[in-house]
Amino acid sequence: MAQIGDEVKNKQVIFRDYVNGFPKESDFIITSATIRLKLPQDSNGLLLKTLYLSCDPFMRMLMKNQPSPFSYSPGSLVFGYGVAKVLESGHSDFNEGDLVWGMLKWEEYSVLEDPGKLIKIHHTDVPLSYYTGILGMPGITAYFGFHDVCSPKKGEYVFVSAASGAVGQIVGQLAKLMGCYVVGSAGSREKIELLKNTFGFDEVFNYKEEPDLNAALKRCFPDGIDIYFENVGGKTLDAVLLNMRLHGRIAVCGMISQYNLDQTEGVHNLMRLVTQRIRMEGFIANDYFHLNAKFLEEILPYIREGKISYVEDTVHGLENGPAALIGLFSGRNVGKQVVSISKE
């Protein structure tokens, strides 16, 4: 096992160049550098060992050539959410041995000079990988997107698209715990079975087998939809708008169907927002990170008591990270996509 002060190989994933259309493995470079496991003198940062990395749809947006301080730069390291162990600390808020989650570089070891936004992990009776998912950014997205943005009430009718993914599977189960009627859509027979048999959705459908999404929604929601948790966009959103009830709420979490298009699809039924008095609101998880302690108080008991299940799709080794990330956009993953780097 490597010790502080040792010089070790450090596998990395480099972003090759801006991406048009669907990303490919060739858009990334797997390389190996050398790192000395020691913080620079007088550093206020952290030396981290990466344990798990998260593959998330928002990372596709960072691959575009568009003005943004958060976009990937050609030739630079890929970054995203992950879990790491502190090997050495120059920061007063962190100690050697601490476990943290937050935005990490896609490499086996990292020096992070500004660790202020990392969140310390205090609960280790659950899998550490959960902090890439149900206890991390996707979990916060699901919990506050549903409870805060959607303002649900018992007995309401809830539709979740991309329902077997990192966020959708949590939203559906939270809605069931609220006493709602919940329908989810997904794109394979395996995912449909998961929604019904593991997550307890009331009704499900495979959108790839439905020639008419409007008809599918009318079949599942003869009385209309109160809440739509939007993960997909495009034709799905258009069909949902035709089926929303009076004073319905739409929480816009993402629109994965649009991320790889050079020209995004238009939405034709927006007038329904007016006639049905629908509230449609976008949000991001960062808006709620300051409420992490409250979130954990609510969600951890559900996990420990078996009231919420969480399914992960895990690949092992940083070299398999790009393929896992790209697989999100063809629906290859079943559950939350995780890259396991080290068990510690």
C-alpha positions, -999 to +999 in steps of 0.1 A: +000+000+000+013+034-010+025+057+019+026+095+023+057+107+004+057+079-021+057+085-058+030+065-075+014+061-109-019+080-112-043+069-139-063+098-154-091+105-179-085+135-202-112+152-222-099+152-258-120+179-275-155+194-277-182+169-287-210+172-313-237+146-313-234+114-292-201+112-272-177+083-281-150+066-261-124+082-285-135+116-270-115+107-239-079+097-233-069+073-207-034+082-195-011+076-165+009+103-148+031+103-117+022+119-085+041+123-052+017+116-023+025+148-004+009+182-003+029+212-014+045+231+015+020+256+032-009+241+012-044+247+025-057+219+003-063+181+005-045+151-009-073+127-019-076+091-029-106+085-052-129+057-042-160+061-064-169+084-093-204+092-105-216+092-141-243+118-145-262+132-176-253+168-168-217+159-177-227+158-214-235+195-212-199+202-201-186+187-233-201+214-255-181+243-270-201+270-252-192+299-229-193+284-193-168+285-164-178+248-158-173+233-192-145+208-199-115+223-217-098+202-244-068+185-229-079+189-193-091+163-167-127+152-167-144+161-134-177+151-118-191+140-084-174+113-065-163+099-031-127+102-018-106+096+013-084+123+027-047+111+028-033+144+040-049+177+050-037+212+051-072+225+058-086+231+093-120+216+084-106+182+073-084+155+089-064+126+075-088+096+071-119+117+065-143+105+038-158+132+016-180+136-014-183+164-040-167+175-072-136+155-080-112+151-109-113+118-128-079+105-115-069+080-089-052+106-066-058+143-065-046+175-048-076+198-043-064+233-033-099+246-026-119+218-007-144+241+009-173+227-011-166+191-003-191+175+021-178+153+049-193+118+052-204+109+088-226+079+081-207+048+070-233+021+079-245+024+043-224+017+012-200+046+005-210+044-032-245+058-021-228+092-018-226+093-056-263+086-057-291+084-032-271+102-005-253+126-029-263+149-057-290+127-073-306+121-039-307+158-030-321+164-065-349+139-060-358+148-025-360+186-028-372+185-064-402+164-053-409+178-019-400+215-024-406+221-061-436+198-066-453+204-032-470+169-033-502+159-015-514+125-005-535+108-033-521+129-062-511+114-095-474+114-102-455+107-135-417+101-135-398+098-168-364+081-169-378+064-138-352+037-133-323+062-133-303+077-105-329+103-097-362+088-110-360+057-089-359+078-057-386+102-068-410+073-074-404+058-040-407+091-022-441+096-040-453+062-029-443+070+007-464+101+004-494+080-006-494+091-043-503+071-074-471+067-093-464+058-129-429+056-144-415+052-179-383+035-189-367+020-221-362-017-215-380-048-202-354-052-174-360-016-162-398-020-163-395-051-141-373-031-117-398-003-114-427-026-107-410-053-085-383-034-067-394+002-065-432-004-062-445+019-090-482+015-095-480+014-133-451+015-158-446+016-196-418+012-220-417+044-240-399+026-269-429+004-274-455+032-273-462+046-308-484+073-292-471+087-258-503+108-254-524+076-256-500+058-232-504+086-206-542+087-210-542+049-204-522+052-172-538+085-160-574+086-172-580+115-147-548+133-156-514+141-140-509+163-109-471+161-108-446+154-135-409+150-126-392+159-159-360+141-168-364+136-205-379+166-224-389+166-261-419+145-272-424+132-236-429+167-222-452+176-251-474+146-244-474+152-206-486+188-211-517+174-228-525+153-197-518+177-169-546+184-144-556+219-133-529+235-111-504+207-119-467+211-112-438+201-133-403+199-118-377+202-145-347+182-134-332+175-168-339+168-205-316+139-215-333+134-248-320+168-260-284+167-248-269+151-279-289+170-305-273+198-325-308+214-328-330+208-298-367+198-304-394+224-299-423+219-275-457+226-290-482+224-262-469+252-239-503+269-240-515+242-216-494+260-189-519+288-192-552+270-196-544+245-169-526+270-146-496+247-145-465+257-126-433+245-144-400+251-126-364+243-132-339+237-104-305+222-097-292+203-067-267+230-057-296+252-046-302+227-018-267+216-007-268+238+024-298+216+035-278+184+034-281+177+071-319+180+069-319+157+038-299+130+056-322+131+086-351+123+064-336+098+039-312+077+060-341+061+081-359+052+049-328+033+037-320+017+071-356+005+075-358-008+039-385+017+029-364+028+000-344+006-023-315+018-044-301+000-074-266+007-088-249-003-120-211-005-111-181-008-134-146-012-119-115+007-129-110+043-141-102+030-176-139+018-178-153+052-168-157+068-203-177+038-216-199+039-185-205+076-189-214+073-226-237+044-219-261+068-200-271+083-233-281+050-249-298+037-217-273+010-212-271+014-175-297-002-152-299+021-121-273+046-109-241+044-129-210+042-106-173+038-114-155+020-085-119+031-083-107+018-050-122+001-020-097+021+002 
